[in-house]
Amino acid sequence: MRVLSGIQPTGRFHWGNYFGAIRQYIDLQHGNEAYYFIANLHALTTVREPALLRQYTHEAAIDLLALGLDPTKATLYVQSDVPEVSELCWLLMTVTPMGLLERCVAYKDKKAKGLAADAGLFAYPVLMAADILGYDSDVVPVGADQVQHIEVCRDLAGSFNHLFGETFVLPKAKVLDDSAKVPGTDGEKMSKSYNNTIELFEPAKAMRKKIMSIKTDSRPMEQPKDPAGDHLFDLYSLFATPQQRDEMAALYRRGGFGYGEVKKALADLADAFLAEPRSRREHWASHPDEVRAILADGASRARKKAGEVLRRAQKNAGVR
Ligand code: TYM
C-alpha cells in the first residue's frame, strides 16, 4: 500500500496535528511505502515572510523526525522540491469545475468573513490533489478537516480518467475515530486560527500553563460529571492508556474532584509522553546538515515517482 500525507509549516505543530495525523504517519511507515512532505507551497497562502517560511519548513522536518518519523522507512521531503507536482497541478486545473472549489471550506470561510481570497487559496485543493495523485497514493492519513479535500481529489482523478483514460489511482482518506477532531483549550477544534492550540514542543512550563488554562464548566467539585463530550477528558484520553482513561472516567462519574487535578494529571502524562521526542529533537536541532541531507534524499526519491506519474498524465492528455 502506498501512503502519503502532507502538513503545512505554518508554525509549530500542535496536539491536533499529532493525534489527528502525525501519529498515523509514524504507524503507517511500517510495512507500507510511505511519502510524507512539508507543504510549503500551501503555507505560502498564509505565511508571507520568506525567512520565516524557510525556518518553519526546516523546523517542521526536525519536529517530524523527533516525533518518530524514520527517514530510512518513509520518504520525507519538502513540497517545492518536487516541481513535477506543480506541473501536474496545471493538468488537473483544466478538469476542475469552478463550482467544486467554490464549495470548499477554506475559501468559503474566508469569503464569508468578507476577506479577499487569492487564486492560490481558491486552487488550494487542486494542488493538494496533485500532491496525492502524483504518487499513485492509495491511502491518505489526515484529520477530519481534510476529508473534503480528499473527496475533491477523488472527483478530479475520476474526471481526468474519464476524459483521458485510466491515469490516476483513486485514494482513500484514513481518519482515526478517537482523534478525527482534537479539541483545543476552548473546546472548539484545535487550530491556529482559533488561537486555542497547545504546541507539542513548547517548553514544559509553558505547556503546563496552557493546560491549566483549558476551559471547564463551573459545576461544583462534589457533583458527579459525565466524561462523554467533556473536552478536558477527551484531551486526557489522547495521552492515557485505556486503564488510565477508565479510571479517570470513573472519577468523573463519582465526583468529588476538581478539574485542576485532571489538568495536572494531563500535564504529567504529556510530559512523560514528550520526554523522548524532546531529547530526539535536541539532536536534530543541533545537526541541521543531517536534516538537509535527509530532505535532499527524500526529494530525489519523490521526484522519481512523481516524474513517472506526470509523464503518464501528460501522455494521456496529449501534451507529450
Ligand atoms: P494542516 O497542515 O492544516 O494539518 C496537518 C494535519 O493535521 C490534521 N489536524 C487535525 N486533526 C485532528 N484534530 C485537529 N484539531 C487537527 N488540526 C489539524 C489535519 O487534518 C492534517 O491531516 N491541506 C493540508 C496539507 C496538505 C495535504 C496534502 C494533506 C497539503 N497537501 C496532501 C494530505 C495530502 C493541511 O492544511 O493540513
Residues whose N, C-alpha, C, O or C-beta is under 5 A from the ligand:
A	BS01	TYM	L4 S5 G6 I7 Q8 G16 N17 G20 A21 A39 H42 M128 D131 P141 V142 G143 A144 D145 Q146 S179 A180 K181 V182 K189 M190
